[in-house]
Amino acid sequence: MLRRPAPAPAPAAWLLLAALLCDCGVWAARANKHKPWLEPTYHGIVTENDNAVLLDPPLIALDKDAPLRFAESFEVTVTKEGEICGFKIHGQDVPFDAVVVDKSTGEGLIRSREKLDCELQKDYTFTIQAYDCGRGPDGSASAKKSHKATVHIQVNDVNEYAPVFKEKSYQAAVVEGRRYESVLRVEAVDADCSPQFSQICSYEIVTPDVPFTVDKDGYIKNTEKLSYSKEHQYKLTVTAYDCGKKRATEDVLVKISVKPTCTPGWQGWNSRVEYEPGTGALALFPSAHLETCDEPVASVQVTVELETSHIGKGCDRDTYSEKSLHRLCGAASGTAELLPAPSGSLNWTLGLPTDNGHDSDQVFEFNGTQAVRIPDGVVSVNPKEPFTVSLWMRHGPFGRRKETILCSSDKTDMNRHHYSLFVHGCRFIFLLRQDPSGEKKYKPAEFHWKLTQVCDEEWHHYVLNVEIPRVTLYVDGVSHEPFSVTEDYPLHPSRIETQLVVGACWQGGDLHMTQFFRGDLAGLTIRSGKLTDKKVIDCLYTCKEGLDLQVPEDSGRGVKVQANPGRSVLTLEAEDVGELEKVMQHVAYLNSRQFPTPGVRRLRLTSTVRCFNEAACALIPPVDGSVMVLQPEEPKISLSGVHHFARAASEFESSEGVFLFPELRVISTITREVEPNGEGDEDPTVQESLVSEEIVHDLDTCEVTVEGEELSPEQESLEVDMARVQHQGIEVSRSNLGVVFSGVDTMASYEEALHLLRYRNWNSRSLLDRKFKLVCSELNGRYISNEFQVEVNVIHTANPMEHASHMAAQPQFVHPEHRSFVDLSGHNLANPHPFAVVPSTATVVIVVCVSFLVFMIILGVFRIRAAHQRTMRDQDTGKESEMDWDDSALTITVNPMETYEDQHSEEEEEEEEESEDGEEEDDVTSAESESSEEEEEGEHGDQQPANRQQQLEWDDSTLSY
């Protein structure tokens, strides 16, 4: 600001002051001590068709060195100090100049040097400086500059441009009989720079009397249903206005074609597809085509859903026992199965209702009144060590009471719960009380999860990894942390045993069950000592069936594919309908099980088509179909081998024992229908033939049971080389009822394991025979083999003794140097006076042998006579080419020690071998096995009876019948 001028002095005083200044040679006004001053910021506006800039505030530079106003009244020369000589603009390519209007007042203005265009540049920013006219004491130029002030100038628009349409013409197609929210959109633009003049405020259809309207955004729609018979095509003229009411210079032509009724949707697909097990992936839509009725499609999204919730526990999975499934998925050993399939040794689930609608999948039903007690020793849980609880559960919204799945509580005296797993409404709760310890402080005891899966009446897989203080729950493979954890004191010390119950909780103090469970359970297991990793959990939950997509490299470009983890939902999205159709034709159903669960799988296809106006234009109806999984060819598991053999008592008592199934063979076959080839296909009388094929698959159980009395552990046992069997991955459990081989493995592995099974009896004096039964199965009992029975006889022998000389009178029957005695009950005799026993035994042997000899002679004579008569008849009829029977040299060799029973058995075996074409050549009958054993013992053992000679040999190769 300028200083206020002092009051004018008297003329005399002014003259005196001037004289003094002149005498001193100093003129104060000449000193340029101050810089000019400007406002820090200026804002200006300029119109496109004008060059003057209107600034706010006005451009005025001030200088403190400006002269006093009263000096103008004197005729004294005043210098230029304090005046503003100019302004300087700083900036690159700034089309503005700054000029001084009044040097004394410092007023200036800014104006453009050239015509401005708002469409090219809407605003400018630059800096400006003012400089004064000051000079130094010696009279040289010494102008001072002000600071740099910032100037912002905005160019105001003038509505000089008219709207212009983006396209020269527009066209669209509609189907008759429909009213569209939008047929198409016209769009115009304005080149003006300001919002007022550059925006399009309205569109207008110039053509009169047309059934269409256009809104302010340019969307055209029909006002009534169109008819193809009335008009095939409409031509509309549309114009546009900007917000300054300026009309488009050129209107645009819009052509809308009317097409006859078209039904959009999927064509060329089958509502029912049959899937034959073992054939791999089956294409579901090999000839599918999407009809869009010539809609201008911008994108298509298709979702394929496979519904399998009614199959098994949500989908088709392997139905092996839960322990076997854990092993197949790579889990460590030590899994205890709490709800096993009922068997001889695992029989606590025998009275529990099962759901028969799950094939061989063992599902147990709990109706709120049933529970099972787990025997002691099945599982042991130490709260200080990690452990895992795994189960399948289907549970509904059954109210707000507690329902116990698993509970370990005091067996007597008290009602303490050591650990339990229960549901409360839709909450999943796990309780674990710590064991007594020296520290009496609160510890985590109850973990809560609130899950919709608990009460949605669908099957879900639950895995609980417990490692105190952390407990993690996996539901269908997804981890969930507890939302609430309650702490409690450890249990008080006691010596009370615990009772583990499934389906309720035992109250030891009241001696009754409580908190019964209502729902379905399956696969309930506990594994102590280790946690289950995520890979195993995913393997246990993964379905064996689902949607599969294998797209060739030259197809499906630009198609996005997404699938859920269970492969039951597949989503495809593309802009090109043709490429989407190519991918859809490769969507397939795949079931990797060798023997899948037969039945219907529902299929649903939903589609969304979007046009270029980003709205759903073609409504594609959903497609409902089904995949019918056919009944697989049921395998027939056959067990074959030696059914009957005898061994010496010494072998049963040896450390090796006797191998029960040394020649066992396990095979599996299926029967297929084969259609005739060639010309017979058209002949209705030609029937299909059945062909049996041998297949290879796994087994999961082979059970060997004792027929008759149970095994007596004091004197007999069934043994197996555990190291070799476990190396194959097969588990063995033994009891007094027999042996159970379990675990999923090949038939060859089970065959090898059964070859190793031995029977030992270290007190075989009272044993004559033992019978065993073998049954193998696959898929938890879904396919069961035949019952293979084995009978083993014990041969009892005594030490050789010297006998009376008259016994040697018949050397063809008795060899006195090798004698042994066996009583009728099968016990060895050790009589020091053999003469009291030898006559009776020898008599019996002689009578039997002579009787058998007479019978064989009569039989031989009868057969010779019949053959001779037949030969004579043939000679009478002129059949000279037949070989004559020469009975002059007939010789019959009889083994007097061969019993009638053995011969009878041999004849029966010969008849069976002649009647069965499929009998294996290397099968050994019981008589042959016993005979070969006796011959081997006769050659190598000095204590074998001398009267064991070779069997009766009958040569009938030359007989004619």
PERA-V193651 format. One line per field, one symbol per residue. ss: DSSP state (H for helix, E for strand, C for the rest). phi: phi as a letter, one per 30 degrees, with the letter a starting at -180 (. if undefined). psi: psi as a letter, one per 20 degrees, with the letter a starting at -180 (. if undefined). A space follows every 10 residues. Layout:
ss: ???
phi: ???
psi: ???
//
This chain:
ss: CCCCCCCCCC HHHHHHHHHH HHHHCCCHHH CCCCCCECCC EEEEEEECCC CECEEECCCE CECCCCCCHH HHHCCCCCCC CCCEEEEEEE CCCCCEEEEE EECCCCEEEE EECCCCCCCC CCEEEEEEEE EECCECCCCC ECCCECCCEE EEEEEECCCC CCCEECCCEE EEEEECCCCC CCCEECCEEC CCCCHHHHCE EEEEECCCCC CEEECCCCEE EECCCCCCCC CCEEEEEEEE EECCCCECCC CEEEEEEEEC CCCCEEECCC CEEEECCCCC CEECCCCCEE ECCCCCEEEE EEEEEEECCC CCCCCCCCCC CHHHHHHHCC CCCCEEECCC CCCCCCCCCC CCCECHHHCC CCCEEEECCC CEEECCCCCC CCCCCCEEEE EEEECCCCCC CEEEEEEEEE CCCCCCEEEE EEEECCEEEE EECCCCCCCC CCEEEEEEEE CHHHHCCCEE EEEEEEECCE EEEEECCEEE ECCEEEEECC CCCCCCCEEE EECCEEECCC CEEECCCEEE EEEEEEEECC CCCHHHHHHH HCCCEEEEEC CCCCCCCCCE EEECCCCCEE EEEECCHHHH HHHHCCEEEE ECCCCCCCEE EEEEEEEEEE ECCCCECCCC CCEEEEEEEC CCCCCEEEEE CCCEEEEEHH HHHCCCCEEC CCCCEEEEEE EEEECCCHHH HHCCCCCCEE EEEEECCEEE EEEEEEECCC CCCCCEEEEC CHHHHHHCCC EEEEECCEEE EEEEEEHHHH HHHHHCCEEE ECCHHHCCEE EEEEEEEECC CCEECCCEEE EEEEECCCCC CCCCHHHHHC CCCCCCCCCC CECCCCCECC CCCCHHHHHH HHHHHHHHHH HHHHHHHHHH HHHHHHHHHH HHHHHHCCCC CCCCCCCCCC CCCCCCCCCH HHHHHHHHHH HHHHHCCCCC CCCCCHHHHH HHHHHHHHHH CCCCCCCCCC CCCCCCCCCC C
phi: .ddddddddd eddddddddd ddddibcddd dcccddbbdd bbcbbbcecb cdcccbdddb ccbddddddd dddcdbdcdd djdcclbbcc lchcdbbcbc dbddcidbbc bddbdcbddd adabbacbbc bccdbdddjd dbdccdddcc bcbccddbdc ccebddcdab babbcdibcc dadabcbbbb ddcdedccdc cabbddddhb dbbbcdcjdc bdcadcbddd adaccccbbb bddcicdddb dccccbcccd ebcdldbibc dbbccceici dcdcbdbdbc dchhdddcab bbbccccbdd chcjadbdcd dddddddddj dddjdcccbd debdcccdcd cddbcddchc ddcccccjbb abcdddjdbb ccedcdabcb acbbbcdcjc ddbcdbbcbd dbibcdcdaa bbcbicccbb cbcddebdcc bdbebbccbc bdddbchbdb ccbcccbecc bcccchicdb cddbbccadd dddacddcbc bcjabdcddc hadbhdcblc baidbbbcjb ccdddddddd cddcbldbbb cdddbidicc bbbdedhcbb ccbaccdddd dddddcdbcb bdddbdddkc cdbbbcbbcc cddibdccdc ddccbaccdd dddddcdccb lddbabbded ddddddicdd bdbdbcbbbb ccccddcidd ddddddcdcc bcbdbbadbb abcccddjdd dcddbaacba ddddddddic cbbbaddlbb cbjdaddddd dddddddbcb bcbcdcccab cbbcbcbbhh jdbbdddccb ccccccbbdd bdbddddddb ddcbcddbcb bbdddjcdcb ddcdddcddd dddddddddd dddddddddd dddddddddd dddddddjdd dddddccdcd bccbcddddd dddddddddd dddddcdddd dcdcdddddd dddddddddc cdcdddcccd ddccccdcdc c
psi: qqqpqrpprq hghhgghhgg hhhijpohii pnhqqqprqh qqpqppqhjq ippoqorqop pqpijqrqhi ihiqmpppri piqoirqppp qplolqqpqp gohhijprrp qqhrpqohhg phrqprqqqq qakqrrhjiq pmqqqrrpqp ppppopqpni qqqpqhqhqq qrpqpqjqpq hpgrpqpqqp iqhqhgiiqo hqqpohpqlq lqqpaiijpp qqirpqphhg phqppqpprq prijkpqqhp rqpppoqpqr ppoqrpqkqp ipppppqjjb pophmhkqpo ojlkqnphqp pppppoojhi pclhrorpkr qhghghghjj qqrjppohmr ppaghmjijh jpqqoijkcj pnppppjjjq rqppqqigqp pohiqqrppq rpqoqrnkaj rpopgpporp hrgrkpogqq prqnckqopp popqqprhon rqqphppppo phhhkjkqpq pppooonpjp ppppokipqp qpipppqrqr qqqrkpqqpp qpiappohhi lrqrlqqoap qqkoqpoqhq qprhghghgh hpqiqaqqoo pqhjrkpjpp pqqrhjkipp pqprhohghg hhghijprpp oiqhnrpqap oqppoqqppp aijkqogpoo qqppaqoooq pqopqopppq bphprqqqhh hhirhhapph mhkpporpqq pqppqqrbii hioiipqqqp pppprprrqi pppoqppcqr poihiqrpqq nhghghhijp qppqaiibpp pqqorrhhgh ghhhhipqpq ojmjhjpgrq pqpppqrqlk jhpqrroopp ppqpopqrqq qprqhiijim hihpohinqq pprhijqqpl piniiihggg ghgggggggg ghggghgghg gghggghggh ghhhhhjjmi iqpqpojhkp ppppoiipqh gggghhhghh hhhhhohjpq hjqprhghgh ghhhgghhhi pijqqijorq rppookhjqp .
//
